[in-house]
Amino acid sequence: MKYYLLRDDMWLDESADRWIFDRLKYETDKGNLEFVDPPLEYMEPCTYPIDLHRAGRETDFSFTMDSGNIPILSKKAKSALDGLPEVDEPYHHVVLEPVKIENKQVDKDYFVMIIETQIDCVDEERSEFQKYEENDPVRPDKAGQYRAFFNLVIDPSKTGDHHIFRLKKHLGSIIVSEEVKRRFEGSGVTGAVFESVNGDQKTIA
């Protein structure tokens, strides 16, 4: 199975007229990091408030302005994932909870995607990367984690049958399968960008 780094198109020139979400207004003592690295008991079902950072053309897939790349999906994008085990089965997979856009009236329903699965599957022999060192002056707590990828390649033998997950030790990277890509593109989901992490192109993360 082939895999892709999932991004949104907010910074592409052809997307200058699209909307951009602000940060989620839900706050804990860790800010919004629970949406990126949720504890096992997270989260209670509820509707999460958010504003638009910039008004414009609605898209089916967006990241918020929070760190860690938190996805917002339209009902169309959510429905495209129906039938995947991560979405249909409870616990330790993918949770989709409603969001309420407070500074704009919209006719569609939108959802925040909380990805609980984390997989350590970087093909380090084929990737180019930099890691945090133990004496890092800014983030010594991240020693051993990936600081950046100048080329990200994953090892599909380590992914099992997962279709949606965050990359362990680099949680801002969301990886999806070719099946997710096919479903989004087949449903006409707007805003999503897929960059191969199969070693057939250079992908920076």
C-alpha positions as a printed NumPy array, in Angstrom:
array([[  0.   ,   0.   ,   0.   ],
       [  1.252,   3.465,  -0.883],
       [  1.191,   6.349,   1.584],
       [  1.049,  10.135,   1.434],
       [  1.776,  13.129,   3.643],
       [ -1.534,  14.959,   4.028],
       [ -1.372,  18.743,   3.824],
       [ -3.847,  21.482,   3.06 ],
       [ -3.56 ,  23.912,   0.166],
       [ -3.897,  27.164,   2.133],
       [ -0.508,  28.545,   1.066],
       [ -0.772,  27.704,  -2.638],
       [ -1.135,  30.684,  -4.981],
       [ -4.316,  29.281,  -6.513],
       [ -5.897,  29.114,  -3.054],
       [ -5.485,  32.782,  -2.129],
       [ -9.276,  33.215,  -2.07 ],
       [-10.039,  30.37 ,   0.345],
       [-10.901,  30.609,   4.007],
       [ -8.43 ,  29.834,   6.779],
       [ -9.438,  28.65 ,  10.25 ],
       [ -8.091,  30.276,  13.39 ],
       [ -7.03 ,  28.269,  16.467],
       [ -9.576,  26.092,  18.219],
       [-10.972,  27.92 ,  21.234],
       [-10.925,  24.81 ,  23.389],
       [ -8.054,  25.207,  25.842],
       [ -6.503,  22.986,  28.5  ],
       [ -3.295,  23.307,  30.51 ],
       [ -1.51 ,  22.029,  27.391],
       [ -3.156,  24.477,  25.037],
       [ -4.536,  22.536,  22.099],
       [ -1.878,  19.822,  22.041],
       [ -4.462,  17.226,  23.089],
       [ -5.829,  17.432,  19.542],
       [ -2.391,  16.381,  18.263],
       [ -1.285,  13.988,  21.012],
       [ -4.476,  12.921,  22.788],
       [ -4.329,  10.947,  26.033],
       [ -6.1  ,   7.589,  25.922],
       [ -9.092,   8.87 ,  27.91 ],
       [ -9.567,  11.799,  25.527],
       [-12.043,  13.135,  24.368],
       [-15.55 ,  13.628,  25.643],
       [-18.037,  14.133,  22.806],
       [-18.824,  17.8  ,  22.383],
       [-18.913,  20.627,  19.869],
       [-15.712,  22.659,  19.685],
       [-15.841,  26.415,  18.957],
       [-13.596,  28.041,  16.377],
       [-13.4  ,  31.284,  14.364],
       [-12.208,  31.914,  10.861],
       [ -8.804,  33.591,  10.652],
       [ -9.646,  34.688,   7.111],
       [-13.008,  34.559,   5.359],
       [-13.226,  33.251,   1.824],
       [-14.143,  30.258,  -0.293],
       [-15.137,  27.264,   1.813],
       [-13.021,  24.124,   1.537],
       [-13.778,  20.548,   2.582],
       [-10.385,  20.071,   4.242],
       [ -8.362,  22.59 ,   6.237],
       [ -5.784,  22.804,   8.976],
       [ -6.372,  25.184,  11.851],
       [ -3.741,  27.747,  12.791],
       [ -2.803,  25.61 ,  15.82 ],
       [  0.606,  23.966,  15.865],
       [  0.652,  20.297,  14.954],
       [ -1.699,  20.455,  11.948],
       [ -5.227,  19.87 ,  13.267],
       [ -7.625,  19.016,  10.426],
       [-11.147,  20.381,   9.951],
       [-13.339,  18.316,   7.6  ],
       [-16.654,  19.085,   5.949],
       [-19.448,  16.54 ,   6.074],
       [-18.495,  15.541,   2.513],
       [-14.908,  14.797,   3.564],
       [-16.094,  12.992,   6.694],
       [-18.5  ,  10.851,   4.68 ],
       [-15.72 ,   9.944,   2.239],
       [-13.984,   8.124,   5.111],
       [-17.025,   6.055,   6.125],
       [-16.197,   2.353,   6.162],
       [-12.551,   2.734,   7.144],
       [-11.813,   0.842,  10.397],
       [-10.124,   3.891,  11.938],
       [-13.313,   5.917,  11.565],
       [-15.948,   3.249,  12.217],
       [-14.384,   1.483,  15.2  ],
       [-14.107,   3.24 ,  18.597],
       [-10.938,   3.845,  20.617],
       [ -7.366,   4.577,  19.547],
       [ -8.106,   5.434,  15.933],
       [ -9.703,   8.561,  14.451],
       [-12.375,  10.65 ,  16.187],
       [-14.463,  13.254,  14.36 ],
       [-16.271,  15.787,  16.545],
       [-18.422,  18.755,  15.428],
       [-17.046,  22.281,  15.344],
       [-19.058,  25.491,  15.483],
       [-17.755,  28.383,  13.411],
       [-18.697,  31.342,  15.594],
       [-17.835,  34.318,  13.38 ],
       [-19.487,  33.094,  10.153],
       [-22.843,  31.571,   9.268],
       [-22.37 ,  28.381,   7.233],
       [-24.877,  25.904,   5.798],
       [-22.588,  22.854,   5.961],
       [-21.477,  20.812,   8.97 ],
       [-17.774,  20.729,   9.898],
       [-15.775,  18.419,  12.146],
       [-12.377,  18.375,  13.85 ],
       [-10.363,  15.222,  13.168],
       [ -8.548,  13.885,  16.24 ],
       [ -6.001,  11.243,  15.195],
       [ -5.072,   8.959,  18.055],
       [ -2.863,   6.461,  16.187],
       [  0.896,   7.157,  16.102],
       [  3.276,   4.891,  14.173],
       [  7.085,   4.86 ,  14.117],
       [  7.654,   3.931,  10.48 ],
       [ 10.306,   6.248,   9.025],
       [ 12.652,   4.53 ,   6.587],
       [ 15.751,   6.249,   7.943],
       [ 18.07 ,   4.762,   5.312],
       [ 16.106,   6.419,   2.507],
       [ 15.042,   9.585,   4.339],
       [ 16.978,  12.782,   4.981],
       [ 16.294,  14.307,   8.397],
       [ 17.574,  16.113,  11.453],
       [ 16.825,  15.097,  15.035],
       [ 16.764,  17.068,  18.267],
       [ 19.897,  16.535,  20.329],
       [ 20.007,  15.959,  24.094],
       [ 21.591,  19.36 ,  24.649],
       [ 19.227,  21.272,  22.345],
       [ 19.081,  24.825,  23.768],
       [ 15.371,  25.265,  23.022],
       [ 13.722,  21.816,  23.166],
       [ 15.899,  19.381,  25.125],
       [ 12.654,  17.565,  26.002],
       [ 12.413,  16.439,  22.369],
       [ 15.795,  14.701,  22.273],
       [ 15.693,  11.844,  19.777],
       [ 12.601,  13.146,  17.993],
       [ 12.681,  14.397,  14.416],
       [ 13.209,  18.133,  14.054],
       [ 12.649,  18.228,  10.292],
       [ 12.636,  16.07 ,   7.184],
       [ 14.408,  17.188,   4.054],
       [ 13.035,  14.055,   2.436],
       [ 10.489,  11.829,   4.179],
       [ 10.159,   8.177,   3.181],
       [  8.206,   5.68 ,   5.262],
       [  8.515,   1.917,   5.53 ],
       [  5.087,   0.423,   4.684],
       [  6.04 ,  -2.871,   6.342],
       [  5.696,  -1.045,   9.686],
       [  2.286,   0.545,   9.115],
       [  0.09 ,  -2.532,   9.437],
       [ -3.294,  -1.953,   7.854],
       [ -3.672,   1.634,   9.08 ],
       [ -5.081,   4.247,   6.723],
       [ -4.721,   7.412,   8.859],
       [ -2.062,   8.101,  11.488],
       [  0.401,  10.624,  12.834],
       [  4.101,   9.969,  12.49 ],
       [  5.533,   9.058,  15.871],
       [  8.349,  11.404,  16.961],
       [  7.114,  13.968,  14.389],
       [  3.426,  14.356,  15.222],
       [  2.811,  17.275,  12.882],
       [  3.071,  14.837,   9.96 ],
       [ -0.233,  13.163,   9.104],
       [  0.141,  10.096,   6.891],
       [ -2.741,   8.596,   4.907],
       [ -3.053,   5.612,   2.62 ],
       [ -3.697,   5.547,  -1.111],
       [ -7.263,   4.528,  -0.23 ],
       [ -7.848,   7.803,   1.631],
       [ -6.388,   9.735,  -1.299],
       [ -8.656,   7.846,  -3.713],
       [-11.742,   8.493,  -1.588],
       [-11.058,  12.212,  -1.182],
       [-10.32 ,  12.736,  -4.852],
       [-13.259,  10.597,  -5.953],
       [-15.636,  12.583,  -3.745],
       [-14.332,  15.942,  -4.958],
       [-12.977,  16.969,  -1.547],
       [-11.342,  20.39 ,  -1.829],
       [ -8.38 ,  21.73 ,   0.139],
       [ -6.416,  18.484,   0.582],
       [ -2.931,  17.975,  -0.867],
       [ -1.164,  14.591,  -0.993],
       [  2.63 ,  14.293,  -1.206],
       [  4.142,  10.867,  -1.736],
       [  6.28 ,   9.387,   1.037],
       [  7.075,   6.278,  -0.997],
       [ 10.545,   7.358,  -2.087],
       [  9.486,   8.367,  -5.593],
       [  9.769,  12.114,  -4.94 ],
       [ 11.361,  14.509,  -2.472],
       [  8.909,  15.355,   0.307],
       [  9.817,  17.93 ,   2.951],
       [  8.102,  17.797,   6.347]])
